[in-house]
């Protein structure tokens, strides 16, 4: 498992991260919540990000890359995926 939780260990974010978040908040909608241009742009952005991460991590399929809302949800997903009774 590769744990990527930069937010938990870094106080200051690079300007490129701040700019990307600000741009997303200004222009992207809620992915999967309709067919508006903002929602479709958000879905495309997520798809491209998954594909890039899959390549970076050597994952054979982009749909095997999972985003979670926080580290607790990520850890619970990983634990529930590998621990058996």
C-alpha positions in Angstrom: 0.0 0.0 0.0 1.2 3.5 -0.8 0.0 6.1 1.7 -0.2 9.6 0.2 -1.4 12.0 3.0 0.6 15.1 2.4 -2.1 17.3 4.1 -1.5 15.6 7.4 2.2 16.4 7.5 2.6 19.7 5.7 1.3 23.1 6.9 2.1 25.1 3.8 1.0 24.2 0.4 2.9 25.0 -2.8 1.4 27.9 -4.8 0.6 25.5 -7.7 -1.6 23.5 -5.3 -3.4 26.6 -4.1 -3.9 27.8 -7.7 -5.3 24.4 -8.8 -7.7 24.2 -5.8 -8.9 27.8 -6.4 -9.4 27.2 -10.1 -11.3 24.0 -9.4 -13.5 25.8 -6.9 -14.3 28.5 -9.4 -14.9 26.3 -12.5 -15.7 22.7 -11.7 -19.1 21.3 -10.7 -19.9 18.2 -8.7 -18.8 15.1 -10.7 -21.6 12.6 -11.3 -24.3 15.1 -10.4 -25.7 16.0 -13.7 -24.7 16.8 -17.3 -23.8 20.5 -16.8 -20.5 21.5 -18.2 -19.1 22.0 -14.7 -20.1 18.5 -13.6 -18.7 16.9 -16.8 -15.5 18.9 -16.5 -15.1 17.6 -12.9 -15.7 14.0 -14.0 -13.0 14.4 -16.8 -10.6 15.9 -14.3 -11.0 13.0 -12.0 -10.7 10.5 -14.8 -7.4 12.1 -16.0 -6.0 12.2 -12.5 -6.9 8.5 -11.9 -5.2 7.6 -15.2 -2.0 9.5 -14.4 -1.9 8.1 -10.9 -2.4 4.6 -12.2 0.6 5.0 -14.6 2.7 6.6 -11.8 2.0 3.8 -9.4 2.1 0.9 -11.9 -1.5 0.1 -11.5 -2.9 -1.8 -14.5 -6.3 -0.1 -14.5 -7.2 3.5 -13.7 -10.5 2.4 -12.2 -8.5 0.6 -9.5 -7.4 4.0 -8.2 -9.7 5.1 -5.4 -10.2 8.6 -3.9 -11.5 9.0 -0.4 -12.6 12.0 1.5 -10.0 11.6 4.3 -7.3 9.4 5.7 -9.7 7.6 8.0 -11.9 6.5 5.1 -8.8 5.5 3.1 -7.4 3.4 5.9 -10.8 1.7 6.6 -11.1 0.9 2.9 -7.7 -0.6 2.8 -8.1 -2.6 6.0 -11.5 -3.9 5.1 -10.1 -5.0 1.7 -7.3 -7.1 3.2 -8.5 -8.3 6.6 -10.7 -11.4 6.8 -12.5 -12.9 9.8 
